[in-house]
Amino acid sequence: MFDPGRLTALLVAVSFAAGLNLYVTIAVLGLLGRFQVLQLPAGLSMLDHTWVIAVAVGLSVIEAVADKIPYVDLVWNAVHTFIRVPAAAILAYQAANQLSPTEHALVTVAAAAIAGVAHTAKTSARVAVSATPEPFSNAVLSTAEDVAAAGITWIATVHPYIGAAIVAAAVLVAVMLVRILLRGARRVVARLRGQPVTA
């Protein structure tokens, strides 16, 4: 069973994975729980039910297709802004009910924030990639995200602190990526408007 520190580390990593691909994250957690590789926190025990796993796998397949089609992936990710972040918060809230009320609230807010960073970085990268003329970069990026979500979730269940450390580094990279992409977008808009470009 997870002590508070290991549980928090697990939720940090799982929240980031959910921000990349919620359905893969839930499917991996459910399958690990079903095959008793992982004892899920009591609040997440429903994830190893057959119907939950089946729905998560089905939605993972749909996302795997939609996420590889230029511009369709942008719409898919825009809609999932309202799904991934709240879902990560709900997962954390359910899993952390053994913590003190203050810790419970902090973990829930942190989970939403971490999922938000991952989702924002993913969406920003998709906007940049969708502008490229060739179709392969979308498929490569989508596959990498799916593998990352599954891999981070698995690592977090085996070595929660390592998973949390990987996510901490990934969050820093994601924040820098988003800043670079936003700066580039501002420059493009400034050029289109005929305004001077500032650094």
Residue, then its C-alpha position, 0 to 999 in steps of 0.5 A: m500500500f502507498d504511504p502518503g509520500r509514495l501516494t503523492a509521488l504516484l499522483v504527480a506522475v499519473s496527473f502528468a500522464a493524464g494530461l497527455n492521454l487520460y484514457v491510456t492512463i486509466a487503462v494502464l492503471g486499470l489493467l495493473g490493478r486487474f492483474q494485481v501488479l498494483q494495489l490501487p488506492a482505495g478511492l481508485s478501486m473502480l478502475d480495475h472493473t472490466w467496463v472501466i477498462a473496456v471503455a478506457v481502451g476503446l476511447s484510447v483507440i479512438e484518440a489514437v486515430a483522431d490524434k494523428i489526423p492534422y487539425v482533427d487533433l487540434v479539435w480533439n485536444a481543445v475539447h479535452t481541455f475540459i476533460r483531462v484536467p478535471a479528470a486528473a483532479i478527480l482521480a487525485y481527489q479519490a485516491a488521496n482521501q486518506l490524507s489530511p484535509t489540507e493535504h487532500a486539497l493541495v494534492t487535488v489542486a496540484a494534480a489539476a495544475i500538473a495535468g494542465v501543464a502537460h495538456t497545454a504543452k501537448t496542445s501547443a506542440r500540436v498547433a506547431v506540428s499541424a502547420t507543417p506540410e507533411p503528415f508524418s510528424n502528427a503520427v510520430l508526436s501522437t505515438a510518442e505521447d501515448v507511449a509517454a503516458a503509458g510509460i510514466t504511469w507504469i514507472a510511477t506504480v513501480h517507482p513513484y519517486i522516480g516517476a515524480a522526478i521524471v515529471a518534475a523535469a518534464v514540467l520544466v521542459a513543458v513550461m519552456l516549450v510553451r513559452i517558446l511557442l507563445r513567443g513565436a506566435r506573438r512574433v507571427v501575429a506582430r508581423l501580420r499586423g505590421q508591428p515591430v517584433t520585440a524579443 
